[in-house]
Amino acid sequence: MRKTRVKKGVKGGTSGDLGERKLIKLMQSHLSVMPDLPVPFGDDVSAVNIGGGRVAVLKTDMLIGKTDVPRGMSLWQAARKAVVMNISDFAAKGVEPTALLVSLGLPRDFIQKDVEEIARGLNTGAREYGAYVVGGDTSEASDLVVAISLFGTAKRKELVLRSGARAGDIVAVTGFFGKTAAGLRLLLDGYATSKGLREVLLRSVCMPNARLCEGLALCRSGALSSSIDSSDGLAWSLHELARMSGVGFVVNKVPLADEVRRFAEFNGLDALELALYGGEEYELVVTVKPKRWADAEMAVKTAGGRLLPIGKATRDRQVLLDVDGEKSPIEARGWEHFKSKI
């Protein structure tokens, strides 16, 4: 892989030096803010008022072959994943997707079968969540690029932002963590495990699922105070909720998948590292009003999912892990484009 060098005389360094999050802040500093913006910059989605208390909700995200498609993932799976990435952010806000546009950058040497596989993957992903591909654009590129623009509508008052958590709220997640990180270790780093466990871990990488039903049910229940999609990792998601809500968290139960515990023990890895910092889980990380916990739990159960309490929000703005009364910081790190490596 070519090394990134700091160019002499270039203010601020290169995109590789800055990283995705600083680049986004830099871009935002040069943009005019729309008056009465329903969702602030930095949340999972964007939105525009369309009258009658409703908003048009927009999301765009792209999949790049080099950074998002590991060896062993088919083009069909990659195209489907590109849709799931976007749907997951709608799930975090409680928005039902309607339509999506797709912009494709295709290498010159792709054959007809490759293009058909991508098209089928896009359609499968969209229809799984009740949406349709309604158009897009295609261009030549040096690497595979699948850029999705997702559209839906919602009641403004039902949108759950990242900024509403309060001290005392229960922090919870919609599933267990670490399987994707473990699966990537299998694909990229040559680690080993049993055949059955390998299939489970690789499926987490190649066939992710967005928690749309759970997100819609939770947001409509009125029990949530904040919500975020966990695609950048559990630790980073907690820090983002803490930062935007002005609170901290004490996590007393990491939602570690049993398969990850077994994989880590067999390979001499840190299971908590995989669960906290892996990324691409597409679970929801939410905070629930204490008096509404039963409502939230029932809403998710009715939607066919589960809600796992992992800790509480605090006035202290630290994000801590509490193990048998001993607290230690959870680092603010996770997946970041231009810095993380596949």
N, C-alpha and C positions, 0 to 999 in steps of 0.2 A: 504494500500500500504506500502511495506517495506521501512523504512527510509534509505537513503544513508548516510553512515558514512565515515568520513575521517580516513583512516587507518594510524596509527602512524608509522612513519618511511618510508612511501611511498612518494617518491619524486613527488611533484606536485599534490598530491591528486588522487582521483579516476576519472573515466570518467564522473561521475555525477557532480563532482566539476568543471571539465574543461569545459564541454559542447561541443556540436558538432563542433562549429567553431574553438575553440582552439585545439580540437583533430585533425581536418583537417590540421591546420597549423603545428602542431607537426609532423604529418605524412609526410607532404611535405618537412619539413626541413631535412628529412633523405632520400629523393629521388633524383636521378640524373635527371636533366632536359634534355630532348631530344633537340638536336640542331635544330634551325629553327622551333620551335614549333608554328604552326599556331594560336593556341588559348592558352593563358597563363593559368596556374593554377588559379582556382578561378572564372572562367567564367561558363556559363550555361552548356557547353558541352566541350568535348575534340576533338582533330582532329590530323590527320597525313597526311602529303603530299603524294600524290600518282602519281604526275607528271602531266604535261599538264595544270598546274594552278588549279588543282582540289585537293580536300581533302576528305579523309574518315572521317566522323564525327561520334563520339561515345558518348554514354550517358548511365550511369547506375544509377538506383535508386531503392530502395526497399520499399515495404509496409509491415509493421509489424502489426499483429492483435491487440496487446495491445495498440499501440500508434496511429494507423492510421485507425482503423475500429471501429467506435462508435456503440453503441447499436442501432439497427434499420436498419443498413446497411447489405444487403444480401451479400453472398459470390460472387455472380455474379457481383454485383455492386463494391465490393472490388477489384476483379480481373480487371474489366474494369478501375477502378480508377488508379490501378497500371500502366496501359498502358498510361493513360492520363497524369499522372505525368511526364513521360518521354517525351511524345510528346510535352508537353508544353515548355520544354526547347529547343527542336528543333525549335519550332515556334519562339522563341525569337531570334534565330540566322538566321532564314530564310532557314531552311534545311528541305527537303522533306524526311520523313522516308521511308526506304525500307524493313527492316527486323528486327526482334527482337528475342532474346534468352530469355528463362524464366527459372530461377532456383527456384524451389518450396521447401519450408520446410513445411511439413505437420505433424500435431499432429497424434499420433497413433490411436486416436478414430474417425478420420474423416471417413465417410462412402462413398460409391460409389457415391451417389447423390451429396455429397459435392464436390467431385473431378470433376464430370461432370459440376457442376455449375461454378466452377472456370475456367475450360477449355472453356466453352461457353463465359464467361465474357472476358477472354483474347482474344479470337477470335473476339468478337464484337468490343472491343476497337481497336485492330489492323486494322480491315477492315474499321472501320469508317474513318481512316486517311490514307488509301491506303497502309498499310503495312501488312506483314504476319509474323506469328510465325513460325520459321524455325527449332526450336530445343530447347534444354535446359537440365536441370538436376532436379532430385527429390531426396529428402532425408527426413529422420525423424527429427522432431524438436519439441520443447516444446511449440511453438506458431506458428501461421500461418506466413510464410515468402513468399512474392512474389517479387523476385528480377528480374528486367527487364534490359537487355542490348540491347540498340537500335542502329541501324546502318543506315547510309545514306551517300550520297555524295553531294558535292556542289562545286561551284566555290569559290576559296579562297577569291577573291576580293569582293564577295557578302556577306560574313559573317559579321554580325554586332555585335561587341563586347560590353562589358560593359564600355570600356575605352575611347570612342571617344567623349563624350559630351563636349561642349565648352560654355563659358559664352554667354548668349543671345539666346541659343537654347530654343525651346519650349518643355516643358515636357508634355507628353500626355499619356493617357491610353486607352485601348480598351473596357472598360466597367465600370460598377459601382461596388462599393465595400461594404462589410459588411454582405452580405446575408449568407455566410458560417458561419461566427462567430455567427450570430443570430441563424442559424439553429442548431449549436452545443449547444447553450444555451437551446434550446428547448429539445434536445435529452438528455443532460447530467445534466442540472441544474433545470429542472422542471418549466421553465418559460412558460407562456401561450400566446395565440394569437388566432385570428379567424381561422376557418378551411381553408379558401382559402389562407390566408397568410402563414399559417403553411405549406401547401403543397409546396408553392413557396420556402420557406426557406429550407425545408428538401430536396427538389430536388437539391438545390445548393450544399448541403453536399454529397448526395448520387449519383448524376449524373452530375459531373463537366464536363466541355468541354474545350479543348485546343483551342487556337486561331490560329490554323495552317494556315488557308487560309489568315487571316489578316497578320500574320507574314511573310509568303512567299511574299505577295504583297508588304508589306512595305519594306522589305529588298531588293527586286528587283527594287524598285522605285528609290533607291539611295538617298532618302530624309532623312534617319535616320543617326544620329551620334553615337547613342548607344541604347542598348536594353537589357531588362532583363525580365525573367518570375517572376510573383509576388507571387509565392506559399508560400513564407515565410512572406508575408504581404506587404502592400503598403509602410509603413514607412521604413521597412528594405530594400526593393528594392530601394527606393530613396537614402538611405544612401550608399548602395553598389555602385550604379551608381556614386554618388558623390565621394566616396573614390577612385574608380578605375579610374575616369576621372579627378580627381583633381579640382572639381568644388563644388558649393553648389546649393541649390534650394530654391526658394521661391514659396510655393504653395498657390495660392489665391482662389482655388475652389476645395474642397475635393469631389471626385466623389462618393458621398453617395447615395446608392440605396434608392428609396422612401420607399420600403418595410421595410428597416432597420430603417428609421426614424420613421415610424409608430410603429414598434415593440418596439423600444427603448422608445418612449413616453408612450406606454401602460404599460411597465414593469419598468419604472423609471431608465433606463440605459442610458449611454452616447453613443449616436449614432456615434460620431467621433471616440471614442475608438474602436468600432466594425469595422469601416471602415478602420482605419489606421493600427491596430495591429492584425487583425483577422487571416490572412493567408489563404492558400489553395483556393484562388480565381481563379488562373490560367489565369489571364488577363496578358497582356503585358504592361510594363512600358517602354516608349521610349522617346528619345529626337530627335527633328526634327530641321533640319537647317531652320532658319526663312524664307529664300527665297524659300524654297521648301515645305512650309506647304500645299499649295493647291495640290501639287502632292501627298503628303502623305495622305491627306484627301480623295482624289479621289481614290487612290489605295485601301484604306480600304473599301470605299463605293462600289467600283466595286466588291470587294471580299465578299460583303454581310454583312459587319460589320460597326462599327462606331469608330471614333477617337475623344476623348474628351480632349481638352487642360486644364491643371490644374495649370500651372505655368511656370516659366522660370528658366534656369540655371544662376548662378551668379559666380563672381570671388571669393566672400566670401565663404569659404568652409562649411558654416553652412547649415543645412536643416531646414527651417523655415515655419511656417504657418502664413499667413497674413490674419487677419480677420478685415475688416474695418480699415485698416492702422495700426493695432496693431499686432506686430510680436512676436511669441513665438516659442521655439524650438520644433521640432518633434523628439521624442525620437528614438534612434537607437535600436529598439526592435521589435520582431516578433516571429514566431515559431522557436524553436530550440530544436532538439533532445537532450536528457539527462537532459534538464532543464524544457522545457514546459511540461504541463500535459494535456492529453486529457480529 
